[in-house]
Amino acid sequence: MRYISCFMMFFFLSACSQEDILQKFSSPEEQATAKAYIDRLRARDFGALENATDKSIRGPDIHDALIKMADLIPAREPMSIKLVGAQTFHMSGATRVNTTFEYDFGGAWLLMNVAIQEKNGEKTIVGFNVNPEPQSLESQNQFTLFGKGVAQYVILATAILVILLTTYSLVACIRSKLPGRKWPWILFIVFGFGKIAINWTTGQLSITPVFVQLFSASAAAQFYGPWIVSVSIPVGAISFLLYRMRRMAAVAGG
């Protein structure tokens, strides 16, 4: 996953593309194996796929399931194939590689996922999925300010305000003359508590009561996934500003 801990870095441009990073989680050989199985599905070579399927998922309905998936794939050649997901799991003497490709068949978009397990030197298919998409994942999940709901705008605005408040409080703390050490205040200021998050693509809200977040706001997205904008309560930043106001009032009052 790619994380932007500080909301002020929201539009930071990475030197590496998402696909370049994903290459580290799925080797060229593993990708070639997954694509070969997808090509067999496109060619409707169901017998070869059934033989390659792991016994743990090979059931009486496997043939019909393969036919249904093959029926979703256009007969024409894809215009592009993009790696959009890759995961590797190690368990009980076996290695499982889950690879997802986005196929563009000239406006018809498909996500094709193949999970391959290697155990005792033998590779078998332990998962196969084909899902049509209305448009590319990059288009679906791009960050845009247009066409969003009230909750999305409110949380985005709150996140920006919280970052500004936290930054102001932190600078004020560093520049102020305080009794005792400053670092406990600094640590208290830079972390927010609790979290409310919103899926920027769907508008779905989630609340996590027990959570600690740097700078009290963040924006994060999985590879080609939706942006999640989240806000925490800047307890430390608010507490310090109130403390500073009381000290200034006490000094002014003599």
Secondary structure by P-SEA (a helix, b strand, c coil): cccccccccccccccccccccccccccaaaaaaaaaaaaaaaacaaaaaaaaccccccccaaaaaaaaaaaaccccccccccccbbbbbbcccbbbbbbbbbbbcccbbbbbbbbbbbcccbbbbcbbbbbbbccccccccccccccccaaaaaaaaaaaaaaaaaaaaaaaaaaccccccaaaaaaaaaccccccccccccbbbbbbccccccccccccccccbbbbbbbccaaaaaaaaaaaaaaaaaaaac
